């Protein structure tokens, strides 16, 4: 996979939630790396995760996201 990032990401291991459906639906995730423009998330399964959602970090930060790429258990997002 080629690296198409515009900004450097920093390794992290933080809890988060993928939030969609006006806050009524969530998936737990782990934020594996983070930059000002995006992140890599680990999930149990990427199946059912919508193209656009809010990433709610365990520390209270929230980011509007869209999926840039995904595998079975990882999702790369860009912040919108």
N, C-alpha and C positions, 0 to 999 in steps of 0.2 A: 504494500500500500504506500503510495507516495505521500509525503508530508506537504500539505497545501496550506498550513497555518500561516497567518500573517503576523502573529504575536507569539512569543515564547510562553509555553505553559509550564506551570510549576507543579511538581508532584504533591499530592495531598491524599488524605484518607479521612474524608468527612462524610457524615450521614446526610442524606437529603431525601426529598420526596418529589416525585413527578406528579404535578397537580393539573387536572383538566376537568372538563365538564362542569365549569363554574364552581370548582372546589369540591364537587361531590365525589370525584374519583381520584384515587392516588395509587402510586406504586412506590415502594421503598427503593432507594438506590444508594450507592456509594460513589462519591465524587472522587475520582482517581487522579485527575489533574485539572488545573484551572488556569485560565488567563483572563485578560480583560475582554476577550472576544468570544470565548467558548470554554467547553469542558468535555472531559470524557467521563461517562457514567458507567458503572457496572450494575446490572440488574439480574434478577433470577431468569427472566425471559423478556426479550424485546417485543414479543408478540403482544399486540393490543395497545402499545404505546402510540399515541397519536403523533402526527407530523409536527404539531405545535403544542406547546404546553408551558407551564410555569415550573421552574426548578426552585423549590423552597429548601434552602440550606438549613441545617440544624442550628446554625448561629443566628438565624432570623433574616438573612439576606434572601432576596427573591430575584429571579431572572426570567424574562420571557425568552423562550428558546424555540428553535426549529432544528429538526434532525438533519445533520449533514451526511452521516453514514451510520450504519449499524451492523452488528453481527448478532449471533444468537444471544449473547449475554452482555454486550457492550454497545453503548450509544455515544456517538460523537455529536455534540450540539454546538450551534453558533448562537450567540445572544443577539436578539433582535431589538 
